[in-house]
Amino acid sequence: MKFPLQKRLSTDDVLAHTITALQTLQGVSFTIGAVPFLGTVFSSAVSVLSTIEKVRGDKERSNRLAKRISNLLHHVEQSVAANPDAVDDKLLRNLASLEQTLSKIGKDLANFATKSASSRFLKRGSIAAKLEEHLETVEDASRSFNIASLIALRQKIIQQASYDEDQVRPNMDHLYFVLKAVQLRLFRPHEIQLQRVRGTWSAGMDDSGDEWDGEWGGRLVTVRVFRQEKSKSSDVLSVVRSVLRCPHPYVTQILGYSHALCSPSFYVLERATLNVLQYLANVDAFTKLRWYLQMHIDLKDAIEYCDNLGLTVAPRAKMHRCLPSLALKEDGTLFVAAEDLYQAHWGCLLYRIAVLFGKTEVAQPIDASTKVPKMPAESTRDLLSVLNPTSKPNLIIREVYERRAPDAIVWPGIYSSVYFDDTLTDVELGDYGYVDPQTQAFVRFGNVFELLRCNKTWEWLYVVYSGETVELSTSDYAWTEQTWRYPVEEGSDRRVQIEQNLRKTTRSTFFWFHACDIAAQNGIALEDLKLVETVAHCWGIKVSKREIQCGTPKEVYFHQLPLSDDDDAHLPFGFWSLATNPLSSEAQNELSSAGIELEYRMYIGVPEQTNSKVKP
């Protein structure tokens, strides 16, 4: 048996039903006590809808405008009926303003309704623009009424509770969140100019999606888009409510969220104007030091603020990414997303800055369950107290170093870049100097081991790559003589990187006790002084993805040579060969011509890795 198809309502029927429903609601509104302007508001609304019915131009926008006005009047009726005693002078003025707004919209649309069909056809673009403009006007009127009604309700609660804090506070907290929410802008996608995808965002286990950099009205913004399956109004408001709970000057604030008709849903945050590296590249060493110490104090303040609000509860996810949104305002002040503070500790700041400066190979998540020492903000304040701009830099740095806490929070690497663009074979670990701005050559002043009159000591970091993925990374490594076998397989991409790093105590002693004097003696700025902290020894094999040619060797070998008598790894530190036990090193170009690329280099600093990932 076939069921008859249900006839779909035409746009005219939809509009007629909307007018009928509003007229019915108008009759109900008269049963609400004597509330001035309420009746005239409904009369104006019915008049506007009747006028819209006569405008034969843009049916889609006409229906949207009619629906929005109808929803607004339903909301007005429900709000006034629920709390008629809360209606005060401000709310009455708002109702009067709403009536004037609706009357103006009605008169404007009436001008189009009186024109001929041909005239409306020729001016259909103007009609669409007017309808869109009136939609925005109704949205603004709706937000204005919400604010006025909530303020009136707040006053009523305070009066009824007789200023009993236990009764008032829960209601006031709820009203605060609602009041803030209705002041937010309802965005439509065309209002925001999207620039690029920055990455992904996450607010716990349930909410996540793409994060975009964008611009709205000449203002930099961040747009966070929800996954399609979590793109409901309730999901958006849940996250918005959470963000609104943290109105802190160091926390990015929400500007608005997507209109209910938009899909997928999104919300919009203010965006900082500077990243950390941009800021530090344009300030002197003294300012860098003050900034770094102040970051500890500011982060502690922001985290404690979230703690007091109950936002930093036990994490649902074991791992987090350690302040991925870290950015700065124009004056260098901390600016971070609220959700980054939920599981943060002061170690996150050290880690994030290390990642930005390339000190950490890959931005790995930090275990949120790990117990960390209390944030050393008090000792940091003590350090800041000695930073007098009129004092000599070398005296300041030495006093800061001597007064630092045992946990050694100050990381001196923020002073100087330690990486070089090209491979320099005549530079050794521990050399210090500067790069000549004209020749771009490294001018050596000396070596830190000679300066400190200490034995040559360093640490090894062993990293294995498969393509761009880190397969293994360990600091528990000892350089040994050995032979590495590499099968020649189509598409194979393998590389080993062994970093020879100065010990932290050596770097710290150099920067804190000697850097200022060395820079002054050689007539350069402190931030231009460079210390060779890392020498990277690399080898690798990359095989073409096309079919391996006949005669291509099945495997190749890299022979890692032993350290020199002074326990250093000098060139050559190894060589490639086709044999397990070669008599001499063999030419690499013979192997490369067979579709095999072999790498063997020593880098001063760490070679840049783009899009490196950690193997799960």
C-alpha positions in Angstrom: 0.0 0.0 0.0 1.4 3.4 -1.0 1.2 6.3 1.4 0.3 9.6 -0.3 3.2 12.0 -0.4 2.9 14.9 2.1 2.6 18.2 0.2 5.5 20.5 1.0 4.5 23.9 2.3 5.2 26.8 -0.1 7.1 29.8 1.0 3.8 31.7 1.0 2.2 29.1 3.3 5.2 29.3 5.7 4.9 33.1 5.9 1.1 32.9 6.4 1.5 30.3 9.2 4.1 32.6 10.9 1.8 35.6 10.8 -1.1 33.5 12.2 1.1 32.2 15.0 2.2 35.7 15.9 -1.3 37.0 15.9 -2.3 34.2 18.3 0.6 35.1 20.5 -0.4 38.8 20.4 -3.8 37.8 21.9 -2.1 35.9 24.6 0.2 38.9 25.4 -2.8 41.0 26.5 -3.4 38.5 29.4 0.0 39.6 30.9 -0.5 42.4 33.3 -0.3 46.0 32.4 3.1 46.1 30.7 3.4 49.3 28.5 4.6 49.0 24.9 4.2 45.2 24.8 1.0 45.4 22.8 2.4 47.9 20.4 5.5 45.8 19.9 3.3 42.9 18.8 1.2 45.1 16.5 4.3 46.4 14.8 5.7 42.9 14.4 2.5 41.6 12.8 2.5 44.7 10.5 6.1 44.0 9.4 5.3 40.4 8.6 2.3 41.4 6.6 4.5 43.8 4.6 7.1 41.1 4.1 4.3 38.9 2.6 3.8 41.6 -0.1 7.5 41.9 -1.0 7.9 39.6 -4.0 11.6 39.7 -4.2 13.8 37.4 -2.2 11.7 34.7 -0.6 14.6 32.9 1.2 15.7 36.1 3.0 12.1 37.2 3.5 11.2 34.0 5.3 14.4 34.2 7.4 13.5 37.7 8.5 10.0 36.8 9.3 11.1 33.7 11.3 13.7 35.8 13.2 11.1 38.5 14.1 8.7 35.7 15.2 11.3 34.1 17.4 12.2 37.4 19.0 8.6 38.1 19.9 8.1 34.6 21.3 11.2 35.2 23.5 9.9 38.7 24.6 6.5 37.2 25.5 8.1 34.3 27.5 10.5 36.6 29.3 7.9 39.1 30.4 5.3 36.5 31.3 7.8 34.6 33.5 8.9 37.6 35.5 6.3 40.5 35.1 7.4 42.0 38.4 11.0 42.3 37.1 10.0 44.8 34.4 11.7 48.1 35.2 12.2 51.4 33.5 15.2 50.3 31.5 13.3 47.2 30.1 10.3 49.4 29.2 12.7 51.8 27.3 14.1 48.8 25.5 10.6 47.6 24.5 9.8 51.1 23.2 13.0 51.1 21.2 12.1 47.6 19.8 8.7 48.9 18.7 10.5 51.8 16.9 12.9 49.5 15.2 10.1 47.2 13.9 8.1 50.2 12.7 11.2 51.5 10.8 11.7 48.1 9.2 8.0 48.0 8.2 8.1 51.4 6.5 11.3 50.6 4.7 9.9 47.3 3.3 6.6 49.0 2.4 8.4 51.1 -0.2 9.4 48.0 -2.0 6.0 46.4 -1.7 4.3 49.3 -3.5 6.5 49.0 -6.6 5.6 47.0 -9.7 6.8 43.5 -10.3 9.2 44.6 -13.0 10.6 47.3 -10.8 11.2 44.8 -8.0 12.9 42.5 -10.5 15.3 45.2 -11.6 16.0 46.1 -8.0 16.2 42.5 -6.6 19.8 43.1 -5.6 18.8 46.1 -3.5 15.9 44.1 -1.9 18.3 41.3 -0.9 20.7 43.8 0.6 17.9 45.5 2.6 16.5 42.2 3.9 20.1 41.2 5.0 20.5 44.6 6.7 17.2 44.2 8.6 18.2 40.7 9.7 21.3 42.2 11.3 19.1 44.9 12.9 16.7 42.3 14.4 19.8 40.3 15.7 21.0 43.5 17.4 17.6 44.2 18.9 17.4 40.6 20.2 20.7 40.9 22.0 19.8 44.3 23.4 16.5 42.9 24.8 18.3 40.0 26.4 20.8 42.2 28.2 18.0 44.6 29.4 15.9 41.7 30.7 18.8 40.0 32.4 19.8 43.2 34.2 16.2 43.6 35.3 16.1 40.1 36.6 19.4 40.5 38.4 18.0 43.5 40.3 14.9 41.6 41.3 17.1 38.7 42.6 19.2 41.1 44.7 16.1 42.7 46.2 14.3 39.5 47.0 17.4 37.9 48.6 17.8 40.9 50.9 21.5 40.8 50.0 22.0 37.3 51.4 25.2 36.3 49.7 24.5 32.5 49.9 21.3 33.0 48.0 22.5 35.6 45.6 25.8 34.2 44.4 24.7 31.1 42.5 22.0 33.1 40.6 24.5 35.9 40.0 27.1 33.6 38.6 24.6 32.0 36.2 23.4 35.5 35.2 26.9 36.6 34.6 27.6 33.8 32.1 24.3 34.3 30.3 24.8 38.1 30.2 28.2 37.7 28.7 27.0 35.2 26.2 24.2 37.4 24.8 26.7 40.2 24.3 28.8 38.1 22.0 28.5 38.5 18.3 26.7 35.9 16.2 29.1 35.4 13.2 28.4 34.3 9.7 31.2 32.8 7.6 31.2 35.6 5.1 32.1 38.1 7.8 35.5 36.6 8.5 38.4 36.5 6.1 40.2 33.2 6.7 43.9 33.2 6.1 45.4 29.8 6.9 44.9 26.7 9.0 47.2 27.0 12.1 46.6 23.5 13.3 44.0 21.8 15.5 42.4 22.8 18.8 41.2 20.7 21.6 39.1 21.4 24.7 39.3 17.9 26.3 38.4 14.5 25.0 35.1 15.5 23.3 35.6 18.9 21.6 38.1 19.5 18.8 38.5 20.6 15.2 40.6 22.8 12.9 42.0 26.2 14.0 42.2 29.0 11.5 44.0 32.4 11.5 41.7 35.0 10.2 40.7 38.7 10.1 37.5 40.4 11.1 37.0 44.1 10.5 40.7 44.7 10.4 41.2 42.7 13.6 43.3 39.5 13.9 41.2 36.6 15.1 41.4 32.9 15.7 38.5 30.8 14.3 38.0 27.4 15.9 35.8 25.1 13.8 33.9 22.1 15.3 34.0 18.7 13.8 30.8 18.1 11.9 29.5 15.5 14.4 29.9 18.0 17.3 28.5 21.0 15.4 25.4 21.6 17.4 24.4 24.8 19.1 24.5 23.1 22.5 28.1 21.9 21.9 29.3 25.4 20.9 27.6 27.1 23.9 29.2 24.5 26.2 32.7 25.5 25.0 31.8 29.2 24.9 30.6 29.0 28.5 33.8 27.4 29.6 35.9 30.1 27.9 33.8 32.9 29.4 34.6 31.6 32.8 38.2 32.8 32.5 38.1 36.6 32.0 41.8 37.1 32.7 44.0 39.7 31.0 46.6 37.0 30.0 43.9 34.8 28.5 42.5 35.2 25.0 38.9 36.3 25.1 36.0 35.1 23.0 34.4 37.6 20.5 31.5 35.5 19.4 30.3 32.3 17.9 28.5 31.0 14.8 24.9 31.8 14.0 22.5 28.8 14.7 21.9 28.4 10.9 25.7 28.0 10.1 27.2 24.6 9.6 29.8 23.6 10.8 29.7 25.6 14.0 32.6 27.7 15.1 33.6 30.3 17.7 35.9 33.3 17.3 38.7 34.4 19.7 41.0 37.4 19.7 44.5 36.7 18.5 47.8 38.1 19.7 49.8 40.3 17.4 53.3 38.8 18.1 54.8 35.4 18.5 57.7 34.9 21.0 60.5 34.8 18.4 59.3 38.0 16.7 59.3 39.8 20.0 62.7 38.5 21.2 64.3 39.2 17.9 63.8 43.0 18.3 64.7 43.6 22.0 68.1 43.7 23.7 69.4 41.1 26.1 68.4 43.0 29.2 64.8 43.1 28.1 64.9 39.4 27.1 66.0 38.6 30.7 63.2 40.7 32.3 60.7 39.2 29.9 61.7 35.6 30.6 61.5 36.1 34.4 58.2 38.0 34.1 56.7 35.1 32.1 57.0 32.8 35.2 55.1 35.3 37.3 52.4 35.9 34.7 51.9 32.2 34.0 51.6 31.4 37.7 49.0 34.2 38.1 46.9 32.9 35.2 47.1 29.2 36.4 46.1 30.1 39.9 43.2 32.2 38.6 42.0 29.1 36.7 42.6 27.0 39.8 40.4 29.2 41.9 37.6 28.9 39.3 37.8 25.2 39.4 39.0 24.9 35.8 42.3 23.0 36.4 40.6 19.8 37.6 42.1 16.4 37.2 42.8 16.0 33.4 40.7 13.6 31.4 43.5 13.2 29.0 46.8 12.0 30.3 48.9 13.9 27.7 48.8 17.6 26.8 50.8 19.7 24.5 52.3 22.4 26.8 51.0 25.9 25.9 50.7 25.4 22.1 48.9 28.8 21.8 51.6 30.7 23.6 51.8 34.2 22.0 52.4 37.8 23.1 50.6 41.1 23.1 52.4 44.1 21.6 54.1 44.9 24.9 55.4 41.4 25.3 52.7 40.4 27.8 51.7 36.7 28.0 48.7 35.8 25.9 47.4 32.2 25.9 44.2 30.2 25.4 42.2 29.3 28.5 42.2 25.6 27.7 46.0 25.6 27.6 46.0 26.5 31.3 43.7 23.6 32.4 46.6 21.1 32.8 49.6 23.5 32.7 52.5 23.9 35.0 55.6 26.0 34.9 57.6 23.3 33.2 55.3 23.8 30.2 56.8 27.3 29.7 60.3 26.0 29.7 59.4 23.3 27.2 57.5 25.6 24.9 60.3 28.2 24.7 62.8 25.4 24.1 60.7 24.1 21.2 60.4 27.6 19.7 64.2 28.0 19.9 64.8 24.6 18.4 66.2 23.2 21.6 63.9 20.2 21.5 64.0 17.9 18.5 60.2 17.3 18.3 57.3 19.0 20.1 56.3 15.9 22.2 53.3 16.0 24.5 54.1 16.3 28.2 52.6 13.8 30.7 50.0 15.8 32.6 50.0 13.4 35.4 53.6 13.9 36.3 54.2 15.8 39.5 56.2 18.9 39.1 57.8 21.2 41.7 55.9 24.3 42.8 56.2 27.1 40.3 59.2 29.3 41.4 57.5 32.6 40.9 58.6 34.0 44.3 62.3 33.3 43.5 61.6 34.9 40.1 60.3 38.1 41.7 63.5 38.2 43.8 65.5 37.9 40.6 63.6 40.7 39.0 64.2 43.0 41.9 67.9 43.2 41.0 67.3 44.1 37.4 68.1 47.8 37.4 68.5 49.2 33.9 71.1 51.7 35.2 73.4 48.9 36.4 76.1 47.4 34.3 74.9 44.3 32.4 77.7 42.0 33.6 77.0 42.9 37.3 73.3 42.3 36.9 73.7 38.9 35.2 76.2 37.7 37.8 73.9 38.8 40.7 70.9 37.1 39.1 72.9 34.0 38.6 74.1 34.0 42.2 70.6 34.7 43.6 68.8 32.2 41.5 66.9 29.4 43.2 68.3 25.8 43.4 65.9 24.7 40.7 67.8 26.9 38.2 64.8 28.3 36.4 66.7 30.7 34.2 67.6 29.4 30.8 70.3 31.5 29.2 69.8 30.3 25.7 67.3 33.1 25.1 70.2 35.5 24.6 71.7 34.1 21.5 71.0 32.1 18.4 73.3 29.1 18.2 72.6 27.8 14.7 74.4 28.6 11.4 73.1 28.6 7.9 76.0 26.7 6.4 78.3 23.9 7.3 81.5 25.2 8.8 84.3 22.6 8.9 86.7 24.9 10.7 84.4 25.5 13.8 84.5 23.3 16.8 82.2 22.6 19.7 82.5 25.3 22.3 83.8 28.0 20.0 82.3 31.4 20.5 82.2 34.6 18.3 79.9 36.3 16.0 78.8 36.3 12.3 80.2 39.1 10.3 77.2 40.9 8.8 79.0 41.6 5.5 80.8 38.4 4.8 78.5 36.1 6.8 81.6 34.3 8.0 81.9 33.2 11.6 84.6 35.2 13.5 86.0 33.1 16.3 86.9 34.8 19.6 87.9 31.7 21.5 86.7 28.4 22.9 84.7 27.9 26.1 86.8 25.0 27.3 90.0 27.2 27.1 88.1 30.2 28.7 86.9 28.1 31.6 90.1 26.1 31.8 88.1 22.9 32.1 88.2 19.5 30.6 86.2 18.9 27.4 82.9 17.4 28.4 79.7 17.0 26.4 76.5 15.0 26.1 75.4 12.8 23.2 71.9 12.7 21.7 71.2 9.8 19.3 68.2 10.2 16.9 67.0 7.8 14.2 64.7 9.0 11.4 62.5 7.1 9.0 61.5 9.8 6.5 60.2 12.6 8.7 59.3 10.4 11.6 61.5 10.1 14.6 61.8 6.3 15.3 64.2 6.6 18.2 65.6 9.4 20.3 67.9 8.8 23.3 70.5 10.7 25.4 71.8 7.5 26.8 74.3 7.0 24.1 78.0 6.3 23.9 79.9 6.8 20.6 81.4 3.5 19.4 83.1 2.2 16.3 80.7 0.0 14.4 79.3 -0.9 11.0 75.6 -0.1 10.0 73.9 -2.2 7.4 71.2 -0.6 5.2 69.2 -2.8 2.7 68.6 -1.0 -0.6 64.8 -1.1 -0.8 62.6 1.0 -3.1 61.4 4.2 -1.4 63.6 3.7 1.7 64.5 6.9 3.6 66.7 6.4 6.7 68.9 8.8 8.6 70.9 8.9 11.8 71.8 12.1 13.6 74.2 12.1 16.6 74.3 15.4 18.3 77.3 16.4 20.4 76.0 19.0 22.9 77.7 21.2 25.5 76.6 20.4 29.1 74.1 22.8 30.6 76.5 23.9 33.3 79.1 24.9 30.7 76.6 26.9 28.7 75.2 28.6 31.8 78.7 29.5 33.2 79.7 31.0 29.9 76.6 33.2 29.5 76.1 34.3 33.1 79.7 35.0 34.0 81.6 35.8 30.8 79.3 36.7 27.9 78.8 40.4 28.8 82.5 41.0 29.2 83.4 39.2 25.9 80.8 41.2 24.0 82.0 44.5 25.4 85.7 43.7 24.7 84.9 42.8 21.1 82.5 45.7 20.5 79.4 43.7 19.6 75.9 43.5 21.2 75.4 40.7 23.7 72.6 39.2 21.6 75.0 38.9 18.6 77.4 36.7 20.6 77.1 33.1 19.4 78.2 29.9 21.1 78.6 26.7 19.2 76.5 24.5 21.6 75.9 21.6 19.2 77.7 19.7 16.5 75.6 17.2 14.6 77.0 14.2 12.8 74.6 12.8 10.2 74.5 10.0 7.7 71.5 8.6 5.7 70.3 6.7 2.7 67.4 7.6 0.4 66.4 5.2 -2.4 64.4 6.3 -5.4 60.8 5.1 -5.6 61.1 3.9 -9.1 62.1 0.4 -9.9 65.5 -0.5 -8.7 67.8 -0.9 -11.7 69.5 -4.2 -12.5 73.0 -4.2 -10.9 72.1 -2.0 -8.0 73.6 -3.4 -4.8 71.3 -5.2 -2.4 72.7 -3.4 0.6 75.2 -0.7 1.6 77.2 -0.1 4.8 78.1 3.0 6.8 81.3 2.5 8.9 81.3 4.7 12.0 84.9 5.4 13.0 86.1 5.6 16.6 86.6 8.8 18.5 90.0 10.6 18.3 92.5 10.5 21.1 90.8 13.5 22.8 87.4 11.6 22.6 86.1 14.0 19.9 84.4 13.1 16.7 86.4 14.8 13.9 86.0 14.6 10.2 86.0 12.0 8.8 83.9 10.3 11.4 82.8 7.5 9.0 82.3 6.5 5.4 80.0 4.5 3.1 81.0 1.2 1.5 79.6 -1.8 -0.4 81.6 -4.2 1.8 81.2 -5.2 5.4 84.9 -5.0 6.0 86.3 -2.6 3.4 90.0 -1.8 3.0 89.3 1.8 2.2 86.4 4.2 1.8 84.6 4.1 -1.5 83.3 6.9 -3.7 79.6 7.7 -2.9 78.8 9.0 -6.4 79.0 5.5 -7.9 76.2 4.4 -5.6 74.1 7.6 -6.1 74.1 7.1 -9.8 72.2 3.8 -9.3 69.2 5.7 -7.7 70.7 5.8 -4.2 71.4 9.1 -2.4 73.8 8.9 0.5 74.3 11.6 3.1 77.4 12.1 5.2 77.8 15.5 6.8 78.7 17.4 10.0 76.5 20.3 10.9 77.3 23.2 13.3 74.1 23.4 15.1 71.1 21.1 14.4 70.0 20.7 10.8 66.5 21.9 10.3 63.8 19.3 10.4 60.4 20.2 8.8 57.2 18.5 9.9 59.0 15.9 12.0 56.8 13.5 13.8 57.3 11.1 16.6 56.5 7.5 15.9 53.6 6.3 18.2 
